[in-house]
Amino acid sequence: MTTIITKNGSGAPAAEDLTAGELAVDLTNKRLYTKDSGGTVLEVGTNPSALQLNAVAETVYSISTTNLNVDPNNGTIQQWTLTGNATPTFSISNGQSVTLMIGDGANYTITWPSTMFWVGSEEPTLDTTKVNVIVVWAANSVLYGATVGVAGLV
């Protein structure tokens, strides 16, 4: 659960009023603040010189199964080797996405959820000689999917 502290009056909250990563809202000036891990209070969105972004390292999850539960907590890149016809389930919340890299060397089929919306309106046809790359995401409580293409060999 995220806690947001509301502050009446103007200006940034004192560093001792926040813990690292916690948000504070200045209701008078309609500004949002947070405290970084070094103890500095930052106004969100206005301190580009104080913002440091490092490389994003995604977790790669590999599994061979017929019944995959696609969950971004396992990894946002999931290498899935089909071992038979499959029916995946999805534990993806709004704003989350997973890249699936599906190996299908034996012409298996995937039964996708009937409530899933596909870019282009069609479920993907799996290539049996290459890795099928598919991105799935959730927005407004709707699950979407898009075929990116094929890459490499199975």
N, C-alpha and C positions, 0 to 999 in steps of 0.2 A: 504494500500500500504506500502511496506517495503522500506526504504531508506538505501542504502549502501554508506558510505562515502569512497572515494578512497584517499589514502595517498601516496604521493611520498616521498621517503626517507625511512630510516629504523627505526624500533622501533615502540613501541605502541603509539597510539594517546594520547594526554593529556585528562584527565577526563573531562575538561570543553568543549572539542570538541565533546563530545557525550552525548546523553540522554540515560537513562536506557533502555536497550533492543535494542538500535540501533547498527548496525554493521558497522565496518570500516575495509577496506582491505589495508594492507601494500603491495603495488605492487612490491616493491624492493625485499622483503624477502618472498613474497607470504604467508602471514599470515593473519588470520582473528581475529579481536578483537571485544569485546562488553563491555558494562558497566552494572554492576549489579545494583540492587535497592539501594545498600549501597554506590554507587559512585566509586567502584573499577573497574578499567579497567582490563579485563581478556583476555588472548589469548585463543580463542575457541579451545578445544580439547587437551590442554596441561596443564591444571590446575586442575587435579582431586582432589587435597587437598582443593581447593577453591570452588569446585562445591558441592552444597548441594541439594540432591533430597529428597523431602518429598513424602509421599504416594500420589498416584494419585486417586482422587475422581471423578468417572464418574457420570454423571447425568442420572437418570433413568426416562424415559418418559412412561407413561401408557395411553393407548387409546383403546376404543372399537368402531370400525368402519368397513366399508367395503372398504373405499377409503383412505388409509393411504399414506401420503407423507413422505417417509423416509428421514429425514433431520437430520444430526448429530448435528445441532444447537439446536434441541429439546432435545437431549440426545444421548449418544453413546450406551446406552442400552435401547431398546424400547420394552416394554411389550405390545403386541398387541392381544386383544381378538376379534376374528372374530364375526361379527354380521350377516354375510351373505357371499355369494360368493364375492370375493374381487379382485381388480386390483390396486396394489400399484404403486405409482410413486416414483422416486428417485431423490433427490437433493444432490448427493454426488460428491464432487470434487476429483480430483486425490490426493491420499494420505490419504483420509478419509475412515473411516469404521464405521459400526454400527452392533451391535449384536441385532438380533431380537429374542424375546421370544414369540412365537405365540401359543395362546390357541385356540384350535378348538374342542370344545365339541360337535359339531353338524354335523361333516362331510362336512364342507364347502370346496370350492376349491379356490385357489389363481391363478390368471392368471398373470404370471410373464412376464416382458418385453421380447420380442423375441430376443432382442439384448444382453441379459444378458448371460454370460458364466458361467456354473456351473462346479465346481470341480467334476469329475466323469462323466461329460457330461449329467447328468440327473437332472431335477427339483426335488425338494424334495417331497416325499409323506408324508402328514401330519398325525401324530398320533392323534386320537381323544380323548385319555385318558390321555395324558401327554402334557407337554409344549415342543414345537418344537423349538430348538435353531439353528439359522441360522446366519451366518456372511456374510455381504455384504460389498464390498469395491470397490474403483475405482483406476485404474492405467492405465496410457497411454490412458486416455479417454475411457476406457472399464470398464463396470460394471461386477463384478464377484460375485459369491455366493458359499457358502459351507455349507453343513449341518453338524453341530457339533454333533447333536444327540437329544435325548429327556431327559427331567428331570422332576421329580415331577409329581404332578397331576394337571389337568386343574382346 
